[in-house]
Amino acid sequence: MFAVIKTGGKQYRVAANDQITIEKLIGSAGETVAFEHVLMLTRDGVTTVGAPTVAGASVAAEIIEQGRGDKVISFKKRRRQNSKRKRGHRQDLTVVRITDILTDGAKVTVTAKAVAAVAAAVAPKAAKAKGSAPAAGGMDTSNLSLIAGIGPTIEKKLRAAGVQTWGEIAAWTADDVAKWDAELALRGRATREEWVEQARDLLAGKPPRAKADQAELKSGKDL
């Protein structure tokens, strides 16, 4: 039996006892996590393709270790312009071992932190498909674009790094801001545009700072 799961924006073919390296999940070594986003399942020679997911299927895994990938260097030079830029990046990764593939609605017993981490990549899109997830003031806390300064490109970077809601940004410390600024090449935007303060204001029910975002919020659509 094997399954195809989706996590961190990527798909993985897994079977029992497989060990895979995926985008970082919140949790400690030894904790159990559940992957609910099962795209395909093969059992006893019968293949079931999800629409988009296989109903009642999930995959259980144990966190082996937290680590970081190899350093990637980005170097840009403009010819004859006396301009060059060099940046390094190491992706946060989690190594997990697949313990079981569950079907027929069977559930995995996991910690609250692990549930939140695995569901984070799926929740924002599901909320938009079914309507905004209720939050303070009836706003969708997963809509990072309502924070002025976070456009589609930066939002994609944040989600890929595991930042999914206003609450996570509102909880950033000065060290966290510096860390994300370096890892995602934000060039000081988080501090300059006061992302943390904006996230806290949104959680408190205040309207977005940008007029365009206020219009989006009023219309109830993701413009």
TIMI-398938 format. One line per field, with one value per residue: x, y, z of N, C-alpha, C in turn; residue in one letter. Coordinates in Angstrom, 2 decimals, m for minus. Each point is the difference from the previous one (the first is absolute). Example, Ala and Ser with C-alpha at 12.3 -4.5 7.8 and 13.67 -1.06 7.14 Angstrom:
BEGIN
n_u	(13.19;m0.35)
n_v	(m5.69;1.05)
n_w	(7.80;m0.72)
ca_u	(m0.89;0.82)
ca_v	(1.19;1.19)
ca_w	(0.00;0.06)
c_u	(0.90;m0.77)
c_v	(1.20;1.09)
c_w	(0.00;0.73)
resn	(A;S)
! end
This chain:
BEGIN
n_u	(0.84;m0.37;0.42;m0.69;0.86;m0.62;1.18;m0.08;m1.16;0.42;0.15;m0.36;0.67;m0.86;0.75;m0.52;0.58;m0.59;1.18;m0.66;0.54;m0.70;m0.83;0.57;m0.18;m0.96;0.99;0.06;1.24;m0.60;m0.37;m1.30;0.07;m1.04;0.07;m0.88;0.97;m0.78;0.86;0.71;m0.71;0.99;m1.04;0.72;0.89;m0.78;m0.02;0.00;m0.53;0.53;m1.06;0.97;m0.65;0.64;m1.30;0.14;0.90;1.00;1.09;0.44;0.70;1.23;0.12;0.96;0.08;0.39;0.05;1.08;m0.43;0.61;1.06;m0.91;0.89;m0.50;0.60;m0.12;0.40;0.00;0.13;1.22;m0.66;1.12;m0.82;0.01;m0.63;0.34;m0.85;m0.06;m0.42;m0.47;m0.65;m0.95;0.43;m0.91;0.69;m0.87;m0.48;m0.45;m0.96;m0.97;m0.73;m0.82;m1.04;m1.11;0.59;0.91;0.15;0.90;0.55;m0.16;1.11;m0.46;1.28;0.07;m1.20;0.32;1.17;m0.56;m1.01;1.07;0.65;m0.97;0.04;1.01;0.40;m0.13;0.56;0.85;0.13;m0.05;0.82;0.09;1.15;m0.98;0.15;0.93;m1.21;m0.04;1.27;0.60;0.40;m0.39;m0.72;1.22;m0.66;m0.80;1.20;m0.06;0.44;m1.03;0.74;m0.45;1.10;m0.10;m1.29;0.37;0.97;m0.86;m0.93;0.93;0.25;m1.32;0.10;m1.08;0.17;m0.93;m0.58;0.49;m0.41;m1.20;0.36;0.38;1.18;0.82;0.34;m1.30;m0.24;1.10;m0.48;m1.29;0.46;0.84;m0.88;m0.91;1.13;m0.53;1.31;m0.32;m0.76;0.25;1.20;0.39;m0.69;0.69;0.51;0.85;0.18;0.16;0.74;0.59;0.09;0.35;0.81;0.28;m0.14;1.19;m0.43;0.25;1.30;0.17;m0.35;0.90;0.75;m0.32;0.19;1.14;0.31;m0.39;0.65;0.88;0.68;0.79;0.11)
n_v	(m1.19;0.97;1.20;0.96;0.66;1.05;0.58;1.20;m0.18;m1.14;m0.91;m1.02;m0.97;m0.52;m0.80;m0.99;0.65;0.71;0.50;1.14;0.91;0.79;0.94;0.93;m0.91;0.58;m0.29;m0.93;m0.47;m1.00;1.22;m0.26;0.00;0.69;m0.65;0.97;0.66;m1.06;0.13;m1.08;m1.12;m0.87;m0.85;m1.10;0.78;0.61;0.87;0.84;0.79;0.90;0.63;0.77;m0.39;m1.06;m0.17;0.40;0.52;m0.50;0.72;m0.95;0.91;m0.39;1.10;m0.10;1.09;1.12;0.54;0.21;0.46;m0.41;0.75;0.88;0.24;1.21;0.01;1.31;0.12;1.30;m0.45;0.45;m0.50;m0.70;m0.97;m0.50;m1.18;m0.35;m1.02;m0.43;m1.23;m0.37;m0.90;0.37;m1.16;m0.95;m0.91;m0.69;m0.92;m0.52;0.08;0.68;m0.70;0.94;m0.83;0.18;1.18;m0.95;0.36;0.96;m0.54;1.32;0.75;0.97;0.11;m1.32;m0.05;1.04;m0.60;m1.22;0.46;0.67;m0.90;m0.73;0.47;0.80;m0.97;m0.87;0.94;0.28;m1.34;m0.08;1.05;1.24;m0.34;m0.21;1.27;0.76;0.47;m1.36;0.36;m0.26;m0.64;m0.80;1.11;m0.46;m0.01;m0.15;m0.55;1.32;m0.20;m0.84;m0.09;m0.40;0.64;1.04;0.08;m0.26;0.91;0.83;m0.31;0.09;1.09;m0.15;1.25;m0.26;0.59;0.96;m0.99;m0.74;0.91;0.09;m1.29;0.53;m0.39;0.88;m1.07;m0.24;1.30;0.05;m1.08;0.38;1.15;m0.73;m0.87;0.98;0.62;0.37;0.16;m0.45;m0.62;m1.11;0.53;0.31;m1.07;m0.32;m1.11;m0.03;1.32;m0.13;m1.09;0.69;1.04;m0.84;m0.62;1.30;m0.30;0.60;0.95;m0.61;0.26;m0.90;1.05;m0.48;m0.24;1.23;0.34;m0.72;0.50;1.19;m0.32;m0.43;0.57;m1.00;1.34)
n_w	(0.00;m0.82;0.33;m0.57;0.75;0.50;0.08;0.51;m0.67;0.55;m0.95;0.81;m0.62;0.86;0.74;0.70;1.02;m0.96;m0.27;0.21;m0.80;0.84;m0.47;0.73;0.96;0.71;0.80;0.95;0.03;m0.62;m0.38;0.08;m1.32;m0.44;m1.13;0.03;m0.66;m0.16;m1.02;0.35;m0.14;0.17;m0.04;0.21;m0.64;0.89;m1.00;1.02;m0.91;0.80;0.53;0.49;1.13;0.52;m0.07;1.27;m0.84;0.69;0.24;0.80;0.66;0.23;0.73;m0.92;m0.76;0.56;m1.20;m0.69;m1.16;m1.10;0.20;m0.39;m0.94;0.19;m1.16;0.08;m1.24;0.04;m1.20;0.25;1.03;0.22;m0.35;1.23;0.09;1.22;m0.09;1.24;m0.20;1.19;m0.70;0.86;0.47;m0.22;0.70;m0.73;0.81;m1.11;0.90;m0.63;m0.85;0.40;0.02;m0.72;m0.02;0.05;1.27;m0.16;1.09;m0.02;0.16;0.78;0.39;0.01;0.56;0.75;0.19;0.05;0.76;0.44;m0.72;0.58;1.25;m0.40;m0.85;1.00;0.79;m1.00;m0.13;1.33;m0.10;0.41;0.57;0.92;0.29;0.61;0.29;0.01;0.23;m1.16;1.09;m0.98;m0.15;m0.23;m1.17;1.07;0.21;0.10;m1.24;0.24;m1.10;m1.19;m0.42;0.83;m0.29;m1.24;0.16;0.60;m0.89;m0.96;0.76;m0.18;m0.46;0.73;1.18;0.23;0.69;m1.00;m0.91;0.61;0.01;m1.15;0.43;0.55;0.73;0.16;0.17;0.78;0.60;m0.02;0.46;0.74;0.50;0.06;0.34;1.16;0.18;1.20;m0.90;0.69;0.22;m1.22;m0.35;1.10;m0.52;1.03;m0.06;m1.31;0.21;0.98;m0.84;m0.99;0.86;0.22;m1.30;m0.04;m0.83;m1.17;m0.05;m0.97;m0.72;m0.86;1.09;0.37;m1.28;0.02;1.20;m0.45;m1.13;0.91;m1.01;m0.45;0.00)
ca_u	(m0.84;0.70;m0.86;0.63;m0.45;0.46;0.37;0.98;m0.09;0.61;m0.64;0.93;m0.51;0.48;m0.48;0.39;1.43;0.79;0.51;0.05;0.34;m1.04;0.04;m0.04;m1.21;0.22;m0.04;1.28;0.29;m0.81;m1.42;m0.72;m0.75;m0.95;m0.17;m1.39;m0.15;0.39;m0.47;m0.23;0.23;0.00;m0.14;m0.37;m0.05;m1.05;0.43;m1.05;0.50;m0.83;m0.64;1.44;0.64;m0.68;m0.82;0.26;1.39;1.01;1.30;0.65;1.46;0.73;1.08;1.30;0.86;m0.12;1.31;0.04;0.58;1.28;m0.06;m0.13;0.52;m0.56;0.93;m0.46;0.94;m0.40;1.21;0.40;m0.77;0.62;m1.06;m0.10;m0.68;0.15;m0.83;m0.03;m1.25;m0.10;m1.41;m0.32;m0.58;m0.35;0.09;m1.05;m0.12;m1.40;m0.30;m1.21;m0.94;m1.32;m1.12;m1.34;m0.28;0.80;0.69;1.33;0.11;1.16;0.00;m0.69;0.96;0.21;m1.21;m0.01;1.08;m0.28;m1.20;0.19;0.16;m1.26;m1.07;m0.31;m0.71;m1.30;m0.82;m0.42;m0.94;m1.27;m0.36;1.03;0.02;m0.35;1.04;m0.38;m0.67;m0.48;1.00;0.72;1.36;0.99;0.19;1.18;0.10;m0.64;1.07;0.63;1.39;0.10;m0.60;m0.08;1.30;0.42;m0.96;0.38;1.21;m0.37;m0.75;0.94;0.83;m0.85;m0.74;m1.31;m1.05;0.40;0.42;1.42;0.78;m0.18;0.81;1.43;0.87;1.00;0.88;m0.75;m0.03;1.33;0.18;m0.77;0.54;1.20;m0.30;m0.89;0.49;m1.06;0.65;m0.48;m1.39;m0.83;0.17;m0.35;m1.44;m0.66;m0.86;m0.44;m1.03;m1.18;m0.64;m0.68;m1.18;m1.00;m0.55;m0.84;m1.22;0.14;0.03;1.33;0.48;m0.12;m1.38;m0.38;m0.30;m1.27;m1.03;m0.04;m0.65;m1.40;m0.67;0.00;0.68;1.45;0.18)
ca_v	(1.19;1.27;1.18;1.25;1.05;1.35;0.82;1.02;0.33;m1.06;m1.30;m1.08;m1.36;m0.58;m1.30;m0.24;m0.05;0.93;1.20;1.08;1.34;0.89;1.36;m0.04;m0.10;0.34;m1.20;m0.52;m1.39;m0.96;0.33;m0.57;0.97;m0.61;0.67;m0.23;0.34;m1.18;0.21;m1.28;m1.15;m1.31;m1.06;m1.29;0.11;0.93;1.38;1.00;1.36;0.95;1.09;m0.15;m0.91;m1.28;0.08;m0.95;m0.48;0.86;m0.66;0.29;0.02;0.38;0.94;m0.56;1.11;1.30;0.38;1.01;m0.48;0.57;1.44;0.36;1.35;0.76;1.08;0.77;1.06;0.78;0.28;1.41;0.92;m0.01;m0.45;m1.44;m0.35;m1.40;m0.37;m1.43;m0.47;m1.40;m0.30;m0.82;m1.26;m0.98;m1.39;m0.81;m1.41;m0.38;m1.14;m0.72;0.61;m0.33;0.16;m0.17;0.97;m0.19;1.23;m0.08;0.77;0.89;1.14;1.17;0.74;m0.71;0.16;1.35;0.14;m0.73;0.54;1.40;0.19;m0.25;0.82;1.25;m0.21;m0.56;1.08;0.85;m0.73;m0.14;1.27;0.43;m0.60;1.04;0.45;1.24;0.88;m0.76;m0.01;m1.24;0.19;m0.60;0.88;0.81;1.16;1.17;0.76;0.86;m0.34;m1.41;m0.27;m1.42;m0.68;m0.15;m0.90;m1.35;m0.35;m0.21;m1.25;m1.10;m0.10;m0.45;1.11;m0.14;0.85;1.25;m0.29;m0.37;1.22;0.86;m0.54;0.13;0.86;0.68;m1.03;m0.69;0.90;m0.03;m1.33;m0.10;0.99;m0.59;m1.24;0.23;1.17;1.01;1.31;0.91;0.41;m0.35;1.07;1.29;0.09;m0.34;m1.16;m0.52;0.91;m0.15;m1.28;0.15;0.84;m0.80;m0.94;0.77;0.37;1.27;m0.21;0.05;1.37;0.40;0.20;m1.10;m1.16;0.27;m0.31;m1.46;m0.51;0.38;m0.78;m1.41;m0.79;0.16;0.75)
ca_w	(0.00;0.03;m0.16;m0.42;0.91;m0.31;1.15;m0.35;m1.41;m0.82;0.08;0.32;m0.03;1.26;0.46;1.39;0.32;m0.81;0.68;m0.99;0.49;m0.49;0.54;1.46;0.80;1.40;0.83;0.48;m0.35;0.75;m0.10;m1.14;m0.80;m0.94;m1.30;m0.41;m1.41;m0.78;m1.36;m0.66;0.88;m0.66;1.01;m0.59;m1.45;m0.42;0.16;0.19;m0.21;0.73;m0.75;m0.27;0.94;0.20;1.21;1.07;0.02;0.63;0.15;1.28;m0.08;1.21;m0.26;0.35;0.39;m0.65;m0.53;m1.06;m1.24;m0.40;m0.32;m1.41;m0.22;m1.11;m0.34;m1.14;m0.39;m1.17;m0.78;m0.22;0.86;1.32;0.91;0.22;1.25;0.36;1.14;0.30;0.62;0.39;0.25;1.17;m0.44;1.01;m0.45;0.62;m0.40;m0.16;0.88;m0.39;m0.94;0.54;m0.91;0.57;1.06;1.21;0.37;0.63;1.23;m0.13;0.90;m0.56;m0.83;m1.25;m0.82;m0.55;m0.97;m1.22;m0.64;m0.39;m1.44;m0.68;0.54;m0.69;m1.25;0.30;0.53;m1.11;m0.83;0.69;0.63;0.94;1.32;0.94;0.92;0.63;m0.94;m1.14;m1.06;m0.24;0.53;m0.89;m1.16;0.33;m0.89;0.61;0.67;m1.00;m0.26;m0.36;m1.29;m0.36;0.04;1.41;0.65;m0.39;0.77;1.40;0.12;m0.21;1.21;1.10;0.64;m0.63;0.56;0.67;1.36;0.00;m0.21;1.17;1.11;m0.30;0.81;m0.81;m0.54;m1.05;m1.16;m0.61;m0.59;m1.24;m0.94;m0.61;m0.72;m1.14;m0.73;0.06;m0.09;1.03;m0.21;1.14;0.99;m0.61;m0.23;1.27;m0.19;1.30;0.50;m0.86;0.32;1.29;m0.23;m0.69;0.98;0.93;m0.69;m0.72;m1.46;m0.61;m0.22;m1.40;m0.44;m0.90;0.82;0.65;m0.99;m0.12;1.20;m0.07;m1.05;0.39;m1.02;m0.10;m1.25)
c_u	(0.88;m0.98;0.84;m0.58;0.54;0.29;1.07;0.00;0.61;m0.74;1.05;m0.72;0.58;m0.63;0.49;1.51;0.87;0.45;0.17;0.36;m0.95;0.20;m0.27;m1.42;0.35;m0.14;1.39;0.17;m0.82;m1.48;m0.60;m0.79;m0.91;m0.06;m1.39;m0.21;0.55;m0.61;m0.32;0.35;m0.07;0.00;m0.50;m0.17;m1.06;0.44;m1.20;0.62;m0.96;m0.58;m0.34;0.71;m0.82;m0.76;0.37;1.42;0.91;1.27;0.62;1.51;0.59;1.13;1.32;0.94;m0.37;1.38;m0.11;0.69;1.35;m0.17;m0.07;0.45;m0.67;0.92;m0.48;0.99;m0.51;1.26;0.17;m0.79;0.60;m1.02;0.03;m0.63;0.15;m0.81;0.04;m1.31;0.11;m1.44;m0.17;m0.76;m0.33;0.09;m1.05;0.06;m1.48;m0.27;m1.22;m0.79;m1.39;m1.09;m1.31;m0.25;0.77;0.84;1.34;m0.01;1.27;m0.11;m0.69;0.93;0.16;m1.20;0.01;1.04;m0.34;m1.19;0.21;0.07;m1.30;m1.08;m0.30;m0.80;m1.39;m0.94;m0.51;m1.05;m1.38;m0.50;1.02;m0.10;m0.28;1.14;m0.51;m0.64;m0.51;0.99;0.70;1.46;1.07;0.29;1.15;0.10;m0.69;0.99;0.72;1.48;0.21;m0.78;0.01;1.32;0.45;m0.94;0.36;1.24;m0.35;m0.71;0.93;0.88;m0.82;m0.75;m1.35;m1.05;0.56;0.56;1.47;0.88;m0.08;0.88;1.50;0.70;0.97;0.95;m0.69;m0.02;1.33;0.25;m0.72;0.52;1.20;m0.36;m0.82;0.39;m1.06;0.52;m0.59;m1.45;m0.87;0.06;m0.49;m1.51;m0.82;m0.98;m0.57;m1.13;m1.28;m0.76;m0.76;m1.26;m1.12;m0.66;m0.92;m1.29;0.07;0.08;1.43;0.40;m0.21;m1.47;m0.47;m0.36;m1.30;m1.15;m0.16;m0.75;m1.51;m0.76;m0.10;0.67;1.49;0.30;1.39)
c_v	(1.25;1.13;1.15;1.11;1.35;0.74;0.99;0.37;m1.05;m1.32;m1.09;m1.35;m0.72;m1.37;m0.18;m0.18;0.84;1.17;1.09;1.31;0.98;1.41;m0.05;m0.09;0.36;m1.27;m0.44;m1.45;m0.94;0.28;m0.62;1.09;m0.75;0.83;m0.36;0.21;m1.15;0.11;m1.29;m1.12;m1.28;m1.08;m1.28;0.09;0.94;1.42;0.94;1.38;0.98;1.08;1.16;m0.97;m1.26;0.06;m1.08;m0.51;1.01;m0.81;0.44;m0.07;0.45;0.95;m0.61;1.10;1.26;0.40;1.10;m0.57;0.64;1.48;0.19;1.45;0.62;1.19;0.70;1.13;0.68;0.45;1.50;1.00;0.10;m0.41;m1.51;m0.26;m1.50;m0.28;m1.52;m0.38;m1.48;m0.28;m0.85;m1.25;m0.90;m1.39;m0.81;m1.43;m0.36;m1.24;m0.79;0.80;m0.45;0.28;m0.13;0.89;m0.19;1.24;m0.28;0.85;0.84;1.11;1.17;0.79;m0.66;0.13;1.35;0.15;m0.68;0.59;1.39;0.21;m0.15;0.99;1.27;m0.20;m0.55;1.09;0.90;m0.71;m0.06;1.32;0.31;m0.72;1.09;0.33;1.27;0.92;m0.72;m0.08;m1.35;0.18;m0.60;0.88;0.97;1.26;1.23;0.81;0.80;m0.33;m1.46;m0.23;m1.49;m0.75;m0.25;m0.95;m1.46;m0.46;m0.32;m1.33;m1.20;m0.22;m0.40;1.08;0.10;1.00;1.29;m0.27;m0.35;1.23;0.91;m0.45;0.12;0.92;0.70;m1.01;m0.75;0.84;m0.04;m1.33;m0.09;0.98;m0.58;m1.20;0.24;1.23;1.10;1.42;1.02;0.41;m0.26;1.09;1.33;0.18;m0.49;m1.17;m0.52;0.86;m0.12;m1.29;0.09;0.86;m0.79;m0.99;0.69;0.49;1.31;m0.27;0.04;1.44;0.46;0.11;m1.14;m1.24;0.18;m0.31;m1.50;m0.61;0.26;m0.85;m1.48;m0.90;0.28;0.66;m0.15)
c_w	(0.00;m0.27;m0.53;0.87;m0.46;1.29;m0.41;m1.47;m0.93;0.22;0.21;m0.09;1.21;0.24;1.44;0.11;m0.91;0.85;m1.04;0.70;m0.65;0.55;1.50;0.57;1.43;0.83;0.39;m0.43;0.87;m0.07;m1.26;m0.71;m0.97;m1.27;m0.51;m1.49;m0.84;m1.39;m0.73;0.95;m0.82;1.07;m0.68;m1.51;m0.54;0.32;0.10;m0.13;0.66;m0.89;0.93;0.94;0.13;1.33;1.00;0.08;0.69;0.17;1.31;m0.16;1.33;m0.38;0.49;0.48;m0.76;m0.49;m1.04;m1.22;m0.28;m0.35;m1.51;m0.15;m1.22;m0.26;m1.27;m0.28;m1.26;m0.73;m0.23;0.87;1.41;1.07;0.10;1.37;0.24;1.25;0.18;0.68;0.33;0.42;1.25;m0.47;1.19;m0.61;0.75;m0.52;m0.06;0.83;m0.46;m1.02;0.42;m1.01;0.77;1.20;1.29;0.26;0.67;1.26;m0.06;1.03;m0.68;m0.91;m1.36;m0.93;m0.67;m1.09;m1.32;m0.73;m0.57;m1.50;m0.76;0.41;m0.78;m1.28;0.26;0.52;m1.11;m0.86;0.65;0.59;1.07;1.32;1.02;0.94;0.65;m1.03;m1.22;m1.14;m0.08;0.41;m0.89;m1.22;0.29;m0.85;0.55;0.84;m1.07;m0.14;m0.34;m1.30;m0.30;0.13;1.43;0.73;m0.32;0.76;1.45;0.19;m0.17;1.22;1.22;0.73;m0.70;0.48;0.59;1.39;0.10;m0.18;1.22;1.17;m0.26;0.99;m0.95;m0.64;m1.14;m1.28;m0.74;m0.72;m1.34;m1.04;m0.75;m0.88;m1.27;m0.82;m0.06;m0.04;0.97;m0.12;1.22;1.07;m0.54;m0.15;1.18;m0.14;1.33;0.55;m0.82;0.33;1.32;m0.14;m0.66;0.96;1.00;m0.67;m0.76;m1.51;m0.52;m0.27;m1.43;m0.41;m0.90;0.80;0.77;m0.95;m0.17;1.17;m0.05;m1.00;0.37;m1.00;0.03;m1.33;m0.55)
resn	(M;F;A;V;I;K;T;G;G;K;Q;Y;R;V;A;A;N;D;Q;I;T;I;E;K;L;I;G;S;A;G;E;T;V;A;F;E;H;V;L;M;L;T;R;D;G;V;T;T;V;G;A;P;T;V;A;G;A;S;V;A;A;E;I;I;E;Q;G;R;G;D;K;V;I;S;F;K;K;R;R;R;Q;N;S;K;R;K;R;G;H;R;Q;D;L;T;V;V;R;I;T;D;I;L;T;D;G;A;K;V;T;V;T;A;K;A;V;A;A;V;A;A;A;V;A;P;K;A;A;K;A;K;G;S;A;P;A;A;G;G;M;D;T;S;N;L;S;L;I;A;G;I;G;P;T;I;E;K;K;L;R;A;A;G;V;Q;T;W;G;E;I;A;A;W;T;A;D;D;V;A;K;W;D;A;E;L;A;L;R;G;R;A;T;R;E;E;W;V;E;Q;A;R;D;L;L;A;G;K;P;P;R;A;K;A;D;Q;A;E;L;K;S;G;K;D;L)
! end
